[in-house]
């Protein structure tokens, strides 16, 4: 007679009419409520449209029937209010990157109120955040500028890397060239030293041979046979040089040796010939 009496579960039940009647039919399965798009303003006063989806279950039928007039409409309006509030706490850029945060805050806020209605909110998903056409145009221009900026930065970094690589390559090439020249100079000096050593040894052997040929046996008057041999070999070199000079294609200047210009003393030459 206008008062809650009992709750009927699934299956067949007897009703005592006209004293009893079913006033509320509801399912305890999880239900989906679509929240329509609404206009919101971010913390930096940017207008955007936001919509969401709410998943809920009725856990206490009596509270849902008697504590709220229309539970679906109540949940929808509560979600719209909380959605505007949460979006208003964030800037435009933050709102696009904080979907998970908004979902968690909406779930917590809705459950705090819906518990007294016998409803449990299981999940809230923010679907779309659509800015106004003017903001979309500005965002596209900003993104284009950012892409151009990144492209210029990448291009400059590539040029810098190329210049660094080329400079390092030139420096390495110069170092290798210097090392090669240094090795060449060292090898050339070693070859020159070896040549001079061989010539010196050959000259030593020649002096010893000439001295042994002219002074065998060694004179008893104290004369140094090596000195006379050096003078004799110098004379031979002098004559060879004069012969090469005379055979050249240049202007011929005949240089007749005299007693003073010969590398061999007159006395030494006379001594050798005797």
C-alpha positions as CSV (number, residue, x, y, z in Angstrom):
1,X,0.0,0.0,0.0
2,X,2.6,2.6,-1.1
3,X,5.4,1.2,1.0
4,X,8.4,-1.0,0.3
5,X,7.7,-4.5,1.4
6,X,10.1,-7.0,-0.2
7,X,12.6,-7.6,-3.1
8,X,11.9,-10.2,-5.7
9,X,14.8,-12.1,-7.3
10,X,14.9,-14.0,-10.5
11,X,12.2,-16.6,-11.4
12,X,8.5,-17.0,-10.6
13,X,6.9,-15.2,-7.7
14,X,3.4,-14.8,-6.3
15,X,1.9,-11.3,-5.9
16,X,-0.9,-10.5,-3.5
17,X,-2.9,-8.1,-5.6
18,X,-4.2,-5.5,-5.1
19,X,-2.1,-5.3,-2.0
20,X,1.3,-5.8,-3.8
21,X,2.7,-4.7,-7.1
22,X,6.2,-4.4,-8.7
23,X,7.3,-0.8,-8.8
24,X,10.9,-1.1,-10.1
25,X,12.6,-3.4,-12.6
26,X,16.4,-3.3,-12.8
27,X,19.3,-5.5,-13.7
28,X,22.3,-6.1,-11.5
29,X,24.6,-6.7,-14.5
30,X,27.2,-4.1,-15.5
31,X,25.7,-1.3,-17.6
32,X,27.1,1.4,-19.9
33,X,26.1,5.0,-19.9
34,X,27.2,7.3,-22.7
35,X,28.0,10.8,-21.6
36,X,27.2,13.3,-24.5
37,X,29.8,15.9,-25.6
38,X,29.7,19.1,-23.7
39,X,31.7,22.4,-23.9
40,X,34.4,22.8,-21.3
41,X,37.0,25.5,-20.6
42,X,40.6,24.6,-19.6
43,X,42.7,26.5,-17.1
44,X,44.0,28.8,-19.8
45,X,40.4,29.5,-21.0
46,X,40.6,27.4,-24.1
47,X,37.2,26.0,-25.2
48,X,37.0,22.2,-25.9
49,X,34.3,19.6,-26.2
50,X,34.6,16.5,-24.0
51,X,32.6,13.3,-23.8
52,X,33.0,10.0,-21.8
53,X,31.6,6.6,-21.1
54,X,30.7,5.4,-17.6
55,X,30.5,1.7,-16.6
56,X,28.4,1.0,-13.5
57,X,26.6,-1.7,-11.5
58,X,23.6,-1.6,-9.2
59,X,24.6,-3.2,-5.9
60,X,21.7,-2.1,-3.7
61,X,18.4,-2.0,-5.5
62,X,16.5,-0.5,-2.6
63,X,18.8,2.5,-2.4
64,X,18.7,2.9,-6.2
65,X,14.9,2.9,-6.1
66,X,14.2,5.2,-3.1
67,X,17.3,7.4,-2.8
68,X,17.4,8.9,-6.2
69,X,14.6,9.8,-8.7
70,X,16.3,8.8,-12.0
71,X,19.7,7.1,-11.3
72,X,20.9,7.2,-15.0
73,X,20.1,10.9,-15.4
74,X,21.7,11.6,-12.0
75,X,24.9,9.7,-12.9
76,X,25.0,11.5,-16.3
77,X,24.6,15.0,-14.8
78,X,27.1,14.3,-12.0
79,X,29.6,13.0,-14.6
80,X,29.1,16.1,-16.7
81,X,29.7,18.4,-13.7
82,X,32.8,16.6,-12.6
83,X,34.2,16.4,-16.1
84,X,33.9,20.2,-16.5
85,X,35.6,20.6,-13.1
86,X,38.5,18.3,-13.9
87,X,39.1,19.8,-17.3
88,X,39.1,23.3,-15.8
89,X,42.0,22.3,-13.5
90,X,44.3,21.6,-16.5
91,X,45.7,23.7,-19.3
92,X,45.0,22.8,-22.9
93,X,48.3,21.0,-23.5
94,X,47.9,19.1,-20.1
95,X,44.3,18.1,-20.9
96,X,45.5,16.2,-24.0
97,X,48.2,14.3,-22.1
98,X,46.3,13.7,-18.8
99,X,43.5,11.3,-19.9
100,X,44.5,8.7,-17.3
101,X,44.5,11.3,-14.6
102,X,41.1,12.6,-15.6
103,X,39.7,9.1,-15.7
104,X,40.9,8.3,-12.2
105,X,39.6,11.6,-10.7
106,X,36.2,11.0,-12.3
107,X,36.0,7.5,-11.0
108,X,36.8,8.6,-7.5
109,X,34.4,11.5,-7.5
110,X,31.5,9.6,-8.9
111,X,31.9,6.7,-6.5
112,X,31.9,9.0,-3.5
113,X,28.3,10.2,-4.5
114,X,26.9,7.1,-6.2
115,X,27.5,4.8,-3.2
116,X,24.5,6.3,-1.4
117,X,22.4,5.6,-4.5
118,X,23.3,1.9,-4.4
119,X,25.4,2.2,-7.6
120,X,29.1,1.3,-8.0
121,X,31.0,3.0,-10.8
122,X,33.4,0.4,-12.1
123,X,35.1,2.4,-14.9
124,X,35.1,5.9,-16.5
125,X,36.7,6.4,-19.9
126,X,37.2,9.9,-21.4
127,X,36.5,9.4,-25.1
128,X,37.2,12.6,-27.0
129,X,38.7,16.0,-26.4
130,X,37.9,18.2,-29.3
131,X,39.2,21.8,-29.4
132,X,37.5,24.6,-31.3
133,X,38.3,25.1,-35.0
134,X,40.4,28.2,-34.2
135,X,42.4,26.3,-31.7
136,X,42.8,23.4,-34.0
137,X,44.2,25.8,-36.7
138,X,46.6,27.3,-34.2
139,X,47.7,23.9,-33.0
140,X,48.3,22.7,-36.6
141,X,50.4,25.9,-37.2
142,X,52.3,25.3,-34.0
143,X,53.0,21.7,-34.9
144,X,54.1,22.7,-38.4
145,X,56.5,25.2,-36.8
146,X,57.8,22.6,-34.4
147,X,58.4,20.1,-37.2
148,X,60.2,22.8,-39.2
149,X,62.3,23.7,-36.2
150,X,63.2,20.1,-35.5
151,X,64.1,19.6,-39.2
152,X,66.4,22.7,-39.1
153,X,68.0,21.4,-35.9
154,X,68.5,18.0,-37.4
155,X,69.9,19.5,-40.6
156,X,72.3,21.8,-38.6
157,X,73.4,18.8,-36.5
158,X,74.0,16.8,-39.6
159,X,76.1,19.6,-41.1
160,X,78.0,20.0,-37.9
161,X,78.7,16.3,-37.8
162,X,79.8,16.4,-41.4
163,X,82.2,19.3,-40.8
164,X,83.6,17.6,-37.6
165,X,84.1,14.4,-39.5
166,X,85.8,16.2,-42.4
167,X,88.0,18.2,-40.0
168,X,89.0,15.0,-38.1
169,X,89.6,13.3,-41.5
170,X,91.9,16.2,-42.6
171,X,93.7,16.2,-39.3
172,X,94.2,12.5,-39.3
173,X,95.4,12.7,-42.9
174,X,97.8,15.4,-42.0
175,X,99.1,13.4,-39.1
176,X,99.5,10.3,-41.2
177,X,101.3,12.4,-43.9
178,X,103.6,13.9,-41.3
179,X,104.3,10.5,-39.9
180,X,105.0,9.2,-43.4
181,X,107.4,12.1,-44.2
182,X,109.1,11.6,-40.8
183,X,109.6,7.9,-41.6
184,X,110.8,8.8,-45.1
185,X,113.3,11.3,-43.7
186,X,114.5,8.7,-41.1
187,X,114.8,6.0,-43.7
188,X,116.6,8.4,-46.0
189,X,119.0,9.5,-43.3
190,X,119.6,5.8,-42.4
191,X,120.2,5.0,-46.0
192,X,122.6,8.0,-46.3
193,X,124.4,6.9,-43.2
194,X,124.6,3.4,-44.5
195,X,125.9,4.6,-47.8
196,X,128.6,6.8,-46.1
197,X,129.5,3.8,-43.9
198,X,129.9,1.5,-46.9
199,X,131.9,4.2,-48.8
200,X,134.0,4.8,-45.8
201,X,134.7,1.1,-45.4
202,X,135.4,0.8,-49.2
203,X,137.7,3.8,-49.0
204,X,139.5,2.2,-46.0
205,X,140.0,-1.0,-47.9
206,X,141.2,0.9,-50.9
207,X,143.7,2.9,-48.9
208,X,144.9,-0.3,-47.2
209,X,145.2,-2.1,-50.5
210,X,147.0,0.8,-52.3
211,X,149.3,1.2,-49.3
212,X,150.1,-2.5,-49.2
213,X,150.8,-2.5,-53.0
214,X,153.2,0.4,-52.9
215,X,154.8,-0.2,-49.5
216,X,155.5,-3.9,-49.3
217,X,157.5,-4.3,-47.1
218,X,156.8,-1.3,-44.9
219,X,159.5,1.3,-45.2
220,X,162.0,1.6,-42.3
221,X,162.4,5.4,-42.5
222,X,159.1,6.1,-40.6
223,X,157.0,7.1,-43.7
224,X,153.3,6.6,-43.3
225,X,152.1,4.6,-46.3
226,X,148.5,5.5,-45.6
227,X,149.1,9.2,-46.3
228,X,150.7,8.4,-49.6
229,X,147.9,6.1,-50.5
230,X,145.3,8.8,-49.7
231,X,147.1,11.2,-51.9
232,X,147.2,8.7,-54.8
233,X,143.5,7.9,-54.5
234,X,142.7,11.6,-54.4
235,X,144.6,12.0,-57.6
236,X,142.6,9.2,-59.2
237,X,139.3,10.9,-58.1
238,X,140.6,14.2,-59.4
239,X,141.3,12.8,-62.8
240,X,137.9,11.0,-63.0
241,X,136.2,14.3,-62.1
242,X,138.1,16.2,-64.8
243,X,137.1,13.5,-67.3
244,X,133.4,13.8,-66.5
245,X,133.6,17.5,-66.7
246,X,135.3,17.3,-70.1
247,X,132.6,14.9,-71.4
248,X,129.6,17.1,-70.4
249,X,127.6,19.1,-72.9
250,X,128.3,22.5,-71.4
251,X,131.1,24.9,-72.2
252,X,134.4,23.2,-72.1
253,X,137.1,24.7,-69.9
254,X,140.3,22.8,-69.9
255,X,142.0,22.9,-66.5
256,X,145.6,21.8,-66.7
257,X,146.9,20.5,-63.4
258,X,149.9,22.1,-61.9
259,X,152.2,21.1,-59.1
260,X,150.1,23.2,-56.6
261,X,146.7,22.1,-57.8
262,X,147.4,18.3,-57.7
263,X,146.0,16.6,-54.6
264,X,149.2,14.5,-54.6
265,X,152.5,16.1,-53.7
266,X,155.2,16.0,-56.1
267,X,157.5,14.2,-53.8
268,X,154.9,11.6,-52.9
269,X,154.1,10.9,-56.6
270,X,157.9,10.7,-57.4
271,X,158.2,8.3,-54.5
272,X,155.4,6.1,-55.7
273,X,156.7,6.0,-59.2
274,X,160.2,5.1,-58.1
